[in-house]
Amino acid sequence: MRHLIVPSADTQYWLDTIKSNGWIESGLGILSLDDDMKAIPLNKTAPEEIDSIWQNLPLIELPREDKSAKHWTDLLDQELYDSLEDYWPRAYEIIGDVLIVKLEEEVYSHRKAIAEAMLEQIPNVRIICADNGVEGEFRVRSLSPILSRDGSNETLTTIRENGQQILIDPTKSYFSSRLSNERQGNLAAAKQLSSTVGRKITVCDPYAGVGPSMACLLNNHELIDSVLVGDLNPQAVGLLTQNIENYLARVDSRINATILCQDARIWKDDSKFMGAVDFLLVNLPHETLNHLSDLLPLMRKGTPSLIRGWAIIDRGVESSVQEELEALLLSKGATNLELTCQEIKGFSATKIFVRIESWQTFV
Ligand SMILES: C[S@@+](CC[C@H](N)C(=O)[O-])C[C@H]1O[C@@H](n2cnc3c(N)ncnc32)[C@H](O)[C@@H]1O
């Protein structure tokens, strides 16, 4: 394969020139040669060596082992890669067309090269952002855009999940694509509840974020009659409102939707929400156990109902959490109680992420 041989110091200039003309052989990295020279791989459309564009630099044939890069790190300069081998990011998260990556301090100054390699190797991604962690009471991510295909730093994006489009901006509202299975589980549980009570059900998700849980629940014509959703974060509620409107626009049947921006613990103070809910979702993992008693007045009485909640608890205390919750529910009038507390994944060395599922009839 032909390569343009350039002094290391001029690599970026030549790379930009070659890329902007569409002459780069994609999927192959730049090679480091002796005497501080670099070899940039050219595709078949690049001009011959005699062309004045090359300013008398040599074009030489160099064998390349594998034509297609398998990983974005294959596109980094080999010497650079080797010198920092332990620090390159091994994982990233993609939300829609936004790629979010945690960078170690040691490679932070090479973030542009990382982003270029990722954009080249991962076609559906539009923007690469450094992840500075979650912040604030709404656990929203702090992201630093590094590079985008279109020059825009926009982080508003759309994902497709369970047959629905969901608008998301990870800088405005918490969102985790890893909970997709749990959302599928909500749908199966909602169908089971609807079939048990023999009617459509009312679902409440007071910690809804942008509303991913409602995407599959509202994709179903005969399941839901009303949704009560909300979040304390106003920016999340903006996107939640758009998402709920979009979901409802695709369903024929008439579904009532209430969307609130307020603390979930005060929903019970409005009489129209008391005893209105068949299926309650409680997704505030650090606080689920503390908030639950304030949410129970929302549950409908005299009919089977369901609560699905997610919590982060100390490893090994599942059975005591289960007993504590059973005692709480029984004290609030739950009968025919069937409650499980099941680990879904590890959270840290000492903590686990659990799903609490409680079937009961409140009297
Ligand atoms: C773990 S996120 C879950 C979001 C969403 N259910 C999802 O799965 O993507 C918890 C959400 O609860 C919201 N929140 C925090 N405290 C709240 C409160 N007291 N009342 C209502 N929402 C709250 C946060 O803004 C955040 O969007």
The ligand as an SDF file (V2000), in Angstrom:
LIG
                    3D

 27 29  0  0  0  0  0  0  0  0999 V2000
  -32.1290    7.2250   38.5700 C   0  0  0  0  0  0  0  0  0  0  0  0
  -32.9590    8.5080   37.7230 S   0  0  0  0  0  0  0  0  0  0  0  0
  -34.1680    7.5680   36.8770 C   0  0  0  0  0  0  0  0  0  0  0  0
  -34.6670    8.2320   35.6300 C   0  0  0  0  0  0  0  0  0  0  0  0
  -35.5040    7.3570   34.7330 C   0  0  0  0  0  0  0  0  0  0  0  0
  -36.5340    6.6640   35.4570 N   0  0  0  0  0  0  0  0  0  0  0  0
  -34.6560    6.3920   33.9410 C   0  0  0  0  0  0  0  0  0  0  0  0
  -34.7000    5.1860   34.2100 O   0  0  0  0  0  0  0  0  0  0  0  0
  -33.9180    6.8250   33.0350 O   0  0  0  0  0  0  0  0  0  0  0  0
  -33.8400    9.2980   39.0120 C   0  0  0  0  0  0  0  0  0  0  0  0
  -34.6250   10.5270   38.5710 C   0  0  0  0  0  0  0  0  0  0  0  0
  -35.3270   11.0290   39.7190 O   0  0  0  0  0  0  0  0  0  0  0  0
  -35.2940   12.4540   39.6890 C   0  0  0  0  0  0  0  0  0  0  0  0
  -35.4970   12.8860   41.0850 N   0  0  0  0  0  0  0  0  0  0  0  0
  -34.6010   13.0380   42.0880 C   0  0  0  0  0  0  0  0  0  0  0  0
  -35.2120   13.3610   43.2360 N   0  0  0  0  0  0  0  0  0  0  0  0
  -36.5330   13.4060   42.9680 C   0  0  0  0  0  0  0  0  0  0  0  0
  -37.6870   13.6690   43.7490 C   0  0  0  0  0  0  0  0  0  0  0  0
  -37.5920   13.9440   45.0510 N   0  0  0  0  0  0  0  0  0  0  0  0
  -38.8980   13.6270   43.1460 N   0  0  0  0  0  0  0  0  0  0  0  0
  -39.0140   13.3530   41.8120 C   0  0  0  0  0  0  0  0  0  0  0  0
  -37.9470   13.1060   41.0220 N   0  0  0  0  0  0  0  0  0  0  0  0
  -36.7290   13.1230   41.5950 C   0  0  0  0  0  0  0  0  0  0  0  0
  -33.9540   12.7980   39.0980 C   0  0  0  0  0  0  0  0  0  0  0  0
  -33.9940   14.0680   38.4940 O   0  0  0  0  0  0  0  0  0  0  0  0
  -33.7690   11.6660   38.0670 C   0  0  0  0  0  0  0  0  0  0  0  0
  -34.2360   12.0470   36.7920 O   0  0  0  0  0  0  0  0  0  0  0  0
  1  2  1  0
  2  3  1  0
  2 10  1  0
  3  4  1  0
  4  5  1  0
  5  6  1  0
  5  7  1  0
  7  8  2  0
  7  9  1  0
 10 11  1  0
 11 12  1  0
 11 26  1  0
 12 13  1  0
 13 14  1  0
 13 24  1  0
 14 15  1  0
 14 23  1  0
 15 16  2  0
 16 17  1  0
 17 18  1  0
 17 23  2  0
 18 19  1  0
 18 20  2  0
 20 21  1  0
 21 22  2  0
 22 23  1  0
 24 25  1  0
 24 26  1  0
 26 27  1  0
M  CHG  2   2   1   9  -1
M  END
$$$$
